[in-house]
Structures are given as C-alpha cells and as structure tokens.
Amino acid sequence: MTTISHDPADLDDAARRAGASADTLTELAGTVPIADPGMYGLLISQAAGHAEPAASTANRRIVTALGTTTDAVGAALTASAEAYRQVAQAAVDLSGQVSAEVGGGR
C-alpha cells in the first residue's frame, strides 16, 4: 500500500509560488502586442487585417485564463494545507479524549 503524506508548509509554499506565477501571467497578458498586418505587405495585409488583431486578443485571453487557473490552483493548495492542519488537530484532540477515557480521566 502506498502512503501519501504532505507537509502543510510545503503546500503553503507552493500556493505562494502559484500566486506569484498567476500575478506574472496576468501582467504578461497586457504585454501581448497587437501585430501590425501591414508587415505582410499590401497584398496579404488586407486579409490579415482582421486575423492578426483577433489572434492577439485570443493570445491575451489564453494568458489571462492561465493566470486565473494558476491562481485557483494556489487557492486550492492553501485550502488543502488548512484541511491537513484541521485533520491533524482533530487527531490530536481525539487522541487526548481517548487517553482521558482509557486512563480514567487522570
């Protein structure tokens, strides 16, 4: 049987890193340039006139979505760390109760 254990402090650290990455991705989304269709020359620039701005907008949305998703992963890691802490505390509390019952309240 495989045993899985996690240190809540490691989960907190991963959450902080995810948050920093999410911030960076959000900033990067604003730096995606809108390509100049004129770079293709007169013949193709007319066709690229709609495609290039749309592609740039789509790229911005993808990077923004990555930032949002990364932020959500960070929040889930934080929640997971807190859940581990709560379970550990509940085990300590229960152990104390069992010990008191078995020991006759001594």
MMTF fields as JSON, N, C-alpha, C and O atoms, coordinates in Angstrom:
{
  "mmtfVersion": "1.0.0",
  "mmtfProducer": "UNKNOWN",
  "numBonds": 423,
  "numAtoms": 424,
  "numGroups": 106,
  "numChains": 1,
  "numModels": 1,
  "chainsPerModel": [1],
  "groupsPerChain": [106],
  "chainIdList": ["A"],
  "bondAtomList": [4, 2, 8, 6, 12, 10, 16, 14, 20, 18, 24, 22, 28, 26, 32, 30, 36, 34, 40, 38, 44, 42, 48, 46, 52, 50, 56, 54, 60, 58, 64, 62, 68, 66, 72, 70, 76, 74, 80, 78, 84, 82, 88, 86, 92, 90, 96, 94, 100, 98, 104, 102, 108, 106, 112, 110, 116, 114, 120, 118, 124, 122, 128, 126, 132, 130, 136, 134, 140, 138, 144, 142, 148, 146, 152, 150, 156, 154, 160, 158, 164, 162, 168, 166, 172, 170, 176, 174, 180, 178, 184, 182, 188, 186, 192, 190, 196, 194, 200, 198, 204, 202, 208, 206, 212, 210, 216, 214, 220, 218, 224, 222, 228, 226, 232, 230, 236, 234, 240, 238, 244, 242, 248, 246, 252, 250, 256, 254, 260, 258, 264, 262, 268, 266, 272, 270, 276, 274, 280, 278, 284, 282, 288, 286, 292, 290, 296, 294, 300, 298, 304, 302, 308, 306, 312, 310, 316, 314, 320, 318, 324, 322, 328, 326, 332, 330, 336, 334, 340, 338, 344, 342, 348, 346, 352, 350, 356, 354, 360, 358, 364, 362, 368, 366, 372, 370, 376, 374, 380, 378, 384, 382, 388, 386, 392, 390, 396, 394, 400, 398, 404, 402, 408, 406, 412, 410, 416, 414, 420, 418],
  "bondOrderList": [1, 1, 1, 1, 1, 1, 1, 1, 1, 1, 1, 1, 1, 1, 1, 1, 1, 1, 1, 1, 1, 1, 1, 1, 1, 1, 1, 1, 1, 1, 1, 1, 1, 1, 1, 1, 1, 1, 1, 1, 1, 1, 1, 1, 1, 1, 1, 1, 1, 1, 1, 1, 1, 1, 1, 1, 1, 1, 1, 1, 1, 1, 1, 1, 1, 1, 1, 1, 1, 1, 1, 1, 1, 1, 1, 1, 1, 1, 1, 1, 1, 1, 1, 1, 1, 1, 1, 1, 1, 1, 1, 1, 1, 1, 1, 1, 1, 1, 1, 1, 1, 1, 1, 1, 1],
  "groupList": [{"groupName": "MET", "atomNameList": ["N", "CA", "C", "O"], "elementList": ["N", "C", "C", "O"], "formalChargeList": [0, 0, 0, 0], "bondAtomList": [1, 0, 2, 1, 3, 2], "bondOrderList": [1, 1, 2], "singleLetterCode": "M", "chemCompType": "L-PEPTIDE LINKING"}, {"groupName": "THR", "atomNameList": ["N", "CA", "C", "O"], "elementList": ["N", "C", "C", "O"], "formalChargeList": [0, 0, 0, 0], "bondAtomList": [1, 0, 2, 1, 3, 2], "bondOrderList": [1, 1, 2], "singleLetterCode": "T", "chemCompType": "L-PEPTIDE LINKING"}, {"groupName": "ILE", "atomNameList": ["N", "CA", "C", "O"], "elementList": ["N", "C", "C", "O"], "formalChargeList": [0, 0, 0, 0], "bondAtomList": [1, 0, 2, 1, 3, 2], "bondOrderList": [1, 1, 2], "singleLetterCode": "I", "chemCompType": "L-PEPTIDE LINKING"}, {"groupName": "SER", "atomNameList": ["N", "CA", "C", "O"], "elementList": ["N", "C", "C", "O"], "formalChargeList": [0, 0, 0, 0], "bondAtomList": [1, 0, 2, 1, 3, 2], "bondOrderList": [1, 1, 2], "singleLetterCode": "S", "chemCompType": "L-PEPTIDE LINKING"}, {"groupName": "HIS", "atomNameList": ["N", "CA", "C", "O"], "elementList": ["N", "C", "C", "O"], "formalChargeList": [0, 0, 0, 0], "bondAtomList": [1, 0, 2, 1, 3, 2], "bondOrderList": [1, 1, 2], "singleLetterCode": "H", "chemCompType": "L-PEPTIDE LINKING"}, {"groupName": "ASP", "atomNameList": ["N", "CA", "C", "O"], "elementList": ["N", "C", "C", "O"], "formalChargeList": [0, 0, 0, 0], "bondAtomList": [1, 0, 2, 1, 3, 2], "bondOrderList": [1, 1, 2], "singleLetterCode": "D", "chemCompType": "L-PEPTIDE LINKING"}, {"groupName": "PRO", "atomNameList": ["N", "CA", "C", "O"], "elementList": ["N", "C", "C", "O"], "formalChargeList": [0, 0, 0, 0], "bondAtomList": [1, 0, 2, 1, 3, 2], "bondOrderList": [1, 1, 2], "singleLetterCode": "P", "chemCompType": "L-PEPTIDE LINKING"}, {"groupName": "ALA", "atomNameList": ["N", "CA", "C", "O"], "elementList": ["N", "C", "C", "O"], "formalChargeList": [0, 0, 0, 0], "bondAtomList": [1, 0, 2, 1, 3, 2], "bondOrderList": [1, 1, 2], "singleLetterCode": "A", "chemCompType": "L-PEPTIDE LINKING"}, {"groupName": "LEU", "atomNameList": ["N", "CA", "C", "O"], "elementList": ["N", "C", "C", "O"], "formalChargeList": [0, 0, 0, 0], "bondAtomList": [1, 0, 2, 1, 3, 2], "bondOrderList": [1, 1, 2], "singleLetterCode": "L", "chemCompType": "L-PEPTIDE LINKING"}, {"groupName": "ARG", "atomNameList": ["N", "CA", "C", "O"], "elementList": ["N", "C", "C", "O"], "formalChargeList": [0, 0, 0, 0], "bondAtomList": [1, 0, 2, 1, 3, 2], "bondOrderList": [1, 1, 2], "singleLetterCode": "R", "chemCompType": "L-PEPTIDE LINKING"}, {"groupName": "GLY", "atomNameList": ["N", "CA", "C", "O"], "elementList": ["N", "C", "C", "O"], "formalChargeList": [0, 0, 0, 0], "bondAtomList": [1, 0, 2, 1, 3, 2], "bondOrderList": [1, 1, 2], "singleLetterCode": "G", "chemCompType": "PEPTIDE LINKING"}, {"groupName": "GLU", "atomNameList": ["N", "CA", "C", "O"], "elementList": ["N", "C", "C", "O"], "formalChargeList": [0, 0, 0, 0], "bondAtomList": [1, 0, 2, 1, 3, 2], "bondOrderList": [1, 1, 2], "singleLetterCode": "E", "chemCompType": "L-PEPTIDE LINKING"}, {"groupName": "VAL", "atomNameList": ["N", "CA", "C", "O"], "elementList": ["N", "C", "C", "O"], "formalChargeList": [0, 0, 0, 0], "bondAtomList": [1, 0, 2, 1, 3, 2], "bondOrderList": [1, 1, 2], "singleLetterCode": "V", "chemCompType": "L-PEPTIDE LINKING"}, {"groupName": "TYR", "atomNameList": ["N", "CA", "C", "O"], "elementList": ["N", "C", "C", "O"], "formalChargeList": [0, 0, 0, 0], "bondAtomList": [1, 0, 2, 1, 3, 2], "bondOrderList": [1, 1, 2], "singleLetterCode": "Y", "chemCompType": "L-PEPTIDE LINKING"}, {"groupName": "GLN", "atomNameList": ["N", "CA", "C", "O"], "elementList": ["N", "C", "C", "O"], "formalChargeList": [0, 0, 0, 0], "bondAtomList": [1, 0, 2, 1, 3, 2], "bondOrderList": [1, 1, 2], "singleLetterCode": "Q", "chemCompType": "L-PEPTIDE LINKING"}, {"groupName": "ASN", "atomNameList": ["N", "CA", "C", "O"], "elementList": ["N", "C", "C", "O"], "formalChargeList": [0, 0, 0, 0], "bondAtomList": [1, 0, 2, 1, 3, 2], "bondOrderList": [1, 1, 2], "singleLetterCode": "N", "chemCompType": "L-PEPTIDE LINKING"}],
  "groupTypeList": [0, 1, 1, 2, 3, 4, 5, 6, 7, 5, 8, 5, 5, 7, 7, 9, 9, 7, 10, 7, 3, 7, 5, 1, 8, 1, 11, 8, 7, 10, 1, 12, 6, 2, 7, 5, 6, 10, 0, 13, 10, 8, 8, 2, 3, 14, 7, 7, 10, 4, 7, 11, 6, 7, 7, 3, 1, 7, 15, 9, 9, 2, 12, 1, 7, 8, 10, 1, 1, 1, 5, 7, 12, 10, 7, 7, 8, 1, 7, 3, 7, 11, 7, 13, 9, 14, 12, 7, 14, 7, 7, 12, 5, 8, 3, 10, 14, 12, 3, 7, 11, 12, 10, 10, 10, 9],
  "groupIdList": [1, 2, 3, 4, 5, 6, 7, 8, 9, 10, 11, 12, 13, 14, 15, 16, 17, 18, 19, 20, 21, 22, 23, 24, 25, 26, 27, 28, 29, 30, 31, 32, 33, 34, 35, 36, 37, 38, 39, 40, 41, 42, 43, 44, 45, 46, 47, 48, 49, 50, 51, 52, 53, 54, 55, 56, 57, 58, 59, 60, 61, 62, 63, 64, 65, 66, 67, 68, 69, 70, 71, 72, 73, 74, 75, 76, 77, 78, 79, 80, 81, 82, 83, 84, 85, 86, 87, 88, 89, 90, 91, 92, 93, 94, 95, 96, 97, 98, 99, 100, 101, 102, 103, 104, 105, 106],
  "secStructList": [7, 7, 7, 7, 7, 7, 7, 2, 2, 2, 2, 2, 2, 2, 2, 2, 2, 2, 2, 2, 2, 2, 2, 2, 2, 2, 2, 2, 2, 6, 6, 7, 7, 7, 7, 7, 4, 4, 4, 4, 7, 2, 2, 2, 2, 2, 2, 2, 2, 2, 2, 2, 2, 2, 2, 2, 2, 2, 2, 2, 2, 2, 2, 2, 2, 2, 2, 2, 2, 2, 2, 2, 2, 2, 2, 2, 2, 2, 2, 2, 2, 2, 2, 2, 2, 2, 2, 2, 2, 2, 2, 2, 2, 2, 2, 2, 2, 2, 2, 2, 2, 2, 6, 6, 6, 7],
  "xCoordList": [0.845, 0.0, 0.887, 1.885, 0.517, 1.266, 0.785, -0.415, 1.724, 1.396, 1.686, 2.761, 0.724, 0.888, 0.833, -0.081, 1.801, 1.758, 2.251, 3.05, 1.754, 2.122, 2.389, 1.721, 3.353, 3.647, 2.859, 3.062, 1.969, 1.192, 2.06, 1.665, 3.242, 4.132, 4.579, 4.72, 4.799, 5.161, 3.995, 4.19, 2.783, 1.599, 1.433, 1.087, 1.682, 1.617, 2.641, 2.352, 3.851, 4.905, 4.503, 4.687, 3.956, 3.504, 2.383, 2.316, 1.51, 0.418, 0.975, 0.502, 1.985, 2.608, 3.243, 3.124, 3.915, 4.551, 3.51, 3.703, 2.42, 1.35, 0.77, 0.479, 0.604, 0.088, 1.015, 0.563, 2.315, 3.28, 3.249, 3.328, 3.135, 3.054, 1.786, 1.807, 0.689, -0.576, -0.461, -0.952, 0.184, 0.385, 1.215, 0.899, 2.275, 3.141, 2.382, 2.512, 1.591, 0.807, -0.191, -0.389, -0.815, -1.774, -1.085, -1.627, 0.114, 0.883, 1.284, 1.22, 1.699, 2.125, 0.999, 1.232, -0.207, -1.346, -1.455, -1.819, -1.141, -1.217, -0.085, -0.136, 0.938, 2.087, 2.048, 2.922, 1.039, 0.944, 0.639, -0.414, 1.547, 1.334, 0.287, 0.082, -0.348, -1.24, -0.374, 0.198, -0.298, 0.562, 0.046, -1.159, 0.961, 0.626, 0.446, 1.42, -0.776, -0.995, -0.198, 0.042, 0.209, 0.988, 2.335, 2.961, 2.785, 4.091, 4.078, 5.134, 2.889, 2.779, 2.821, 2.894, 2.776, 2.748, 1.317, 0.363, 1.186, -0.118, -1.079, -2.265, -0.61, -1.488, -2.104, -3.318, -1.302, -1.79, -2.31, -3.11, -1.876, -2.275, -3.791, -4.338, -4.47, -5.917, -6.564, -7.507, -6.057, -6.605, -6.217, -7.001, -5.021, -4.531, -5.081, -4.925, -5.711, -6.216, -7.167, -7.2, -7.933, -8.865, -8.271, -8.511, -7.492, -6.953, -5.911, -5.935, -5.017, -3.934, -4.447, -4.047, -5.306, -5.821, -6.612, -6.543, -7.357, -8.128, -7.197, -7.465, -6.107, -5.145, -4.486, -4.291, -4.148, -3.54, -4.512, -4.12, -5.76, -6.781, -6.941, -7.053, -6.952, -7.077, -5.872, -6.02, -4.687, -3.486, -3.555, -3.175, -4.032, -4.197, -5.169, -4.926, -6.265, -7.269, -6.698, -6.983, -5.895, -5.293, -4.353, -4.399, -3.518, -2.571, -3.328, -2.952, -4.377, -5.207, -5.862, -5.895, -6.384, -7.005, -5.989, -6.315, -4.772, -3.717, -3.443, -3.248, -3.431, -3.237, -4.366, -4.127, -5.582, -6.749, -6.712, -6.979, -6.379, -6.303, -5.187, -5.373, -4.046, -2.918, -3.279, -2.909, -3.994, -4.442, -5.399, -5.337, -6.28, -7.213, -6.47, -6.85, -5.423, -4.605, -3.961, -3.911, -3.473, -2.889, -3.899, -3.575, -5.107, -6.159, -6.491, -6.728, -6.508, -6.784, -5.659, -5.915, -4.428, -3.3, -3.399, -3.12, -3.793, -3.977, -5.079, -4.924, -6.181, -7.283, -6.855, -7.248, -6.056, -5.57, -4.669, -4.78, -3.786, -2.906, -3.727, -3.435, -4.745, -5.604, -6.362, -6.528, -6.816, -7.516, -6.585, -6.997, -5.337, -4.369, -4.186, -4.136, -4.088, -3.918, -5.13, -4.983, -6.313, -7.532, -7.629, -8.012, -7.288, -7.328, -6.295, -6.582, -5.107, -4.07, -4.519, -4.319, -5.123, -5.597, -6.732, -6.803, -7.614, -8.71, -8.165, -8.694, -7.112, -6.496, -5.879, -5.985, -5.234, -4.645, -5.749, -5.632, -6.806, -7.928, -8.553, -8.822, -8.781, -9.375, -8.451, -8.905, -7.181, -6.211, -6.256, -6.173, -6.386, -6.495, -7.756, -7.739, -8.85, -10.115, -10.027, -10.478, -9.45, -9.307, -8.394, -8.682, -7.329, -6.386, -7.062, -6.83, -7.885, -8.591, -9.588, -9.741, -10.266, -11.245, -10.56, -10.99, -9.502, -8.784, -8.081, -8.017, -7.561, -6.836, -7.748, -7.264, -9.029, -9.973, -10.037, -10.443, -9.637, -9.719, -8.545, -8.57, -7.522, -6.345, -5.484, -4.459],
  "yCoordList": [-1.186, 0.0, 1.245, 1.313, 2.196, 3.43, 4.426, 4.64, 5.017, 6.034, 7.406, 7.646, 8.282, 9.647, 10.591, 10.517, 11.462, 12.478, 13.794, 13.825, 14.852, 16.187, 17.063, 16.952, 17.913, 18.886, 20.153, 20.735, 20.586, 21.797, 23.005, 23.843, 23.096, 24.226, 24.173, 25.21, 22.959, 22.817, 23.221, 23.842, 22.861, 23.264, 24.778, 25.384, 25.389, 26.858, 27.506, 28.495, 26.929, 27.462, 27.339, 28.274, 26.192, 26.001, 26.984, 27.491, 27.247, 28.207, 29.611, 30.335, 29.985, 31.309, 31.399, 32.414, 30.329, 30.331, 30.391, 31.085, 29.669, 29.72, 31.125, 31.618, 31.767, 33.135, 34.097, 34.964, 33.936, 34.8, 34.545, 35.481, 33.282, 32.952, 33.523, 34.024, 33.449, 33.99, 35.496, 36.026, 36.178, 37.623, 37.927, 38.841, 37.152, 37.36, 37.121, 37.892, 36.058, 35.768, 36.878, 37.259, 37.393, 38.475, 39.709, 40.381, 39.999, 41.134, 40.885, 41.785, 39.649, 39.329, 39.461, 39.828, 39.166, 39.252, 40.648, 40.806, 41.651, 43.021, 43.413, 44.472, 42.574, 42.911, 42.233, 42.469, 41.394, 40.738, 41.815, 42.451, 42.015, 43.095, 42.719, 41.548, 43.73, 43.522, 43.673, 44.731, 42.6, 42.597, 43.579, 43.796, 44.151, 45.077, 44.278, 43.751, 44.181, 43.413, 43.952, 43.236, 45.208, 45.811, 45.148, 45.32, 44.394, 43.743, 42.675, 42.229, 42.271, 41.249, 41.839, 41.105, 43.116, 43.741, 44.029, 43.565, 44.793, 45.281, 44.152, 44.238, 43.119, 42.052, 41.277, 41.073, 40.854, 39.995, 40.81, 40.305, 42.043, 42.84, 43.016, 43.127, 43.041, 43.183, 41.945, 42.058, 40.779, 39.531, 39.388, 38.896, 39.817, 39.671, 40.764, 40.695, 41.752, 42.888, 42.508, 43.171, 41.458, 41.012, 39.868, 39.75, 39.034, 37.843, 38.198, 37.643, 39.095, 39.404, 40.007, 39.543, 41.011, 41.527, 40.47, 40.418, 39.635, 38.585, 37.564, 37.086, 37.236, 36.289, 36.892, 36.197, 38.157, 38.814, 38.844, 38.601, 39.138, 39.147, 37.753, 37.605, 36.733, 35.353, 34.977, 34.31, 35.401, 35.116, 35.789, 35.192, 37.011, 37.7, 36.937, 36.769, 36.481, 35.742, 34.431, 34.042, 33.756, 32.498, 32.749, 32.027, 33.747, 34.044, 34.487, 34.113, 35.272, 35.681, 34.464, 34.349, 33.555, 32.337, 31.474, 30.874, 31.409, 30.668, 31.289, 30.577, 32.608, 33.293, 32.998, 32.738, 33.038, 32.75, 31.31, 31.047, 30.388, 28.976, 28.743, 28.004, 29.353, 29.205, 29.774, 29.208, 30.879, 31.459, 30.51, 30.369, 29.865, 28.902, 27.695, 27.171, 27.259, 26.161, 26.583, 25.799, 27.808, 28.317, 28.339, 27.975, 28.758, 28.784, 27.367, 27.142, 26.416, 25.024, 24.454, 23.683, 24.826, 24.377, 24.939, 24.237, 26.193, 26.798, 26.073, 25.771, 25.797, 25.074, 23.668, 23.183, 23.025, 21.682, 21.72, 20.858, 22.699, 22.831, 23.034, 22.439, 23.864, 24.113, 22.845, 22.568, 22.086, 20.836, 19.844, 19.166, 19.76, 18.889, 19.325, 18.492, 20.629, 21.129, 20.776, 20.358, 20.946, 20.641, 19.158, 18.799, 18.297, 16.857, 16.479, 15.673, 17.049, 16.748, 17.194, 16.473, 18.371, 18.853, 17.987, 17.708, 17.565, 16.688, 15.362, 14.815, 14.846, 13.592, 13.782, 12.904, 14.922, 15.215, 15.326, 14.775, 16.031, 16.188, 14.838, 14.548, 14.015, 12.704, 11.818, 11.082, 11.892, 11.114, 11.501, 10.64, 12.782, 13.244, 12.739, 12.362, 12.734, 12.231, 10.739, 10.287, 9.978, 8.538, 8.271, 7.413, 8.994, 8.835, 9.135, 8.433, 10.155, 10.502, 9.418, 9.092, 8.858, 7.797, 6.513, 5.893, 6.134, 4.907, 5.061, 4.118, 6.234, 6.489, 6.814, 7.088, 6.798, 7.088, 8.557, 8.922, 9.39, 10.827, 11.371, 12.527, 10.569, 11.015, 11.949, 12.411],
  "zCoordList": [0.0, 0.0, 0.0, 0.718, -0.792, -0.898, 0.149, 0.322, 0.828, 1.818, 1.219, 0.671, 1.333, 0.833, 2.025, 2.846, 2.11, 3.158, 2.566, 1.63, 3.135, 2.67, 3.879, 4.907, 3.743, 4.784, 4.447, 3.381, 5.331, 5.033, 4.69, 3.879, 5.304, 4.987, 3.523, 2.877, 3.004, 1.589, 0.69, -0.355, 1.107, 0.339, 0.362, -0.652, 1.521, 1.61, 0.686, 0.013, 0.664, -0.201, -1.671, -2.45, -2.041, -3.421, -3.762, -4.882, -2.802, -3.021, -3.265, -4.141, -2.479, -2.678, -4.063, -4.75, -4.46, -5.781, -6.897, -7.895, -6.727, -7.726, -7.813, -8.904, -6.662, -6.653, -7.381, -8.128, -7.157, -7.842, -9.346, -10.142, -9.729, -11.156, -11.771, -12.896, -11.039, -11.543, -11.758, -12.756, -10.827, -10.979, -12.223, -12.986, -12.417, -13.579, -14.873, -15.823, -14.915, -16.122, -16.416, -17.569, -15.369, -15.555, -16.13, -17.008, -15.628, -16.163, -17.616, -18.453, -17.901, -19.265, -20.273, -21.424, -19.851, -20.773, -21.371, -22.536, -20.57, -21.055, -21.983, -22.609, -22.084, -22.925, -24.296, -25.13, -24.529, -25.838, -26.875, -26.824, -27.802, -28.778, -29.83, -30.148, -30.342, -31.483, -32.726, -32.99, -33.465, -34.647, -35.694, -35.828, -36.41, -37.484, -38.777, -39.314, -39.278, -40.512, -41.693, -42.665, -41.607, -42.69, -42.895, -43.941, -41.907, -42.035, -43.132, -43.579, -43.561, -44.602, -46.013, -46.998, -46.097, -47.415, -47.838, -47.214, -48.896, -49.339, -49.712, -49.396, -50.362, -50.83, -49.662, -49.631, -48.726, -47.64, -46.458, -45.669, -46.324, -45.156, -45.066, -43.969, -46.212, -46.18, -45.555, -44.77, -45.904, -45.352, -43.876, -43.064, -43.545, -42.163, -41.246, -40.027, -41.827, -41.061, -39.94, -38.903, -40.135, -39.103, -38.283, -37.082, -38.962, -38.287, -37.231, -36.133, -37.539, -36.594, -35.28, -34.213, -35.32, -34.045, -33.269, -32.041, -33.981, -33.313, -32.659, -31.557, -33.343, -32.773, -31.536, -30.539, -31.592, -30.426, -29.253, -28.111, -29.527, -28.475, -27.878, -26.661, -28.731, -28.251, -27.394, -26.37, -27.807, -27.019, -25.649, -24.642, -25.613, -24.33, -23.431, -22.236, -24.021, -23.242, -22.706, -21.574, -23.52, -23.072, -21.897, -20.9, -22.004, -20.922, -19.669, -18.558, -19.835, -18.694, -18.051, -16.826, -18.879, -18.353, -17.611, -16.586, -18.118, -17.421, -16.05, -15.065, -15.999, -14.718, -13.749, -12.57, -14.236, -13.399, -12.888, -11.715, -13.784, -13.406, -12.402, -11.435, -12.61, -11.686, -10.323, -9.294, -10.31, -9.045, -8.322, -7.101, -9.08, -8.488, -7.913, -6.866, -8.591, -8.069, -6.748, -5.8, -6.689, -5.448, -4.312, -3.181, -4.606, -3.582, -3.117, -1.93, -4.044, -3.685, -2.824, -1.899, -3.121, -2.305, -0.884, 0.089, -0.774, 0.547, 1.31, 2.493, 0.643, 1.287, 1.704, 2.765, 0.874, 1.194, 2.424, 3.296, 2.503, 3.67, 4.935, 5.973, 4.85, 6.018, 6.407, 7.594, 5.439, 5.723, 6.428, 7.369, 5.975, 6.651, 8.108, 9.014, 8.317, 9.692, 10.556, 11.704, 10.0, 10.758, 11.092, 12.206, 10.144, 10.395, 11.451, 12.336, 11.366, 12.358, 13.748, 14.726, 13.838, 15.138, 15.668, 16.865, 14.776, 15.19, 15.718, 16.685, 15.088, 15.56, 16.936, 17.792, 17.152, 18.471, 19.517, 20.611, 19.182, 20.126, 20.465, 21.631, 19.445, 19.667, 20.494, 21.369, 20.218, 20.985, 22.458, 23.333, 22.728, 24.11, 24.781, 25.952, 24.033, 24.581, 24.878, 25.93, 23.959, 24.161, 25.36, 26.195, 25.429, 26.545, 27.872, 28.856, 27.912, 29.138, 29.507, 30.684, 28.517, 28.787, 29.27, 30.243, 28.582, 28.931, 30.269, 31.058, 30.519, 31.758, 32.908, 34.006, 32.708, 33.766, 34.127, 35.23, 33.197, 33.449, 34.233, 34.656, 34.433, 35.196, 34.412, 34.913]
}
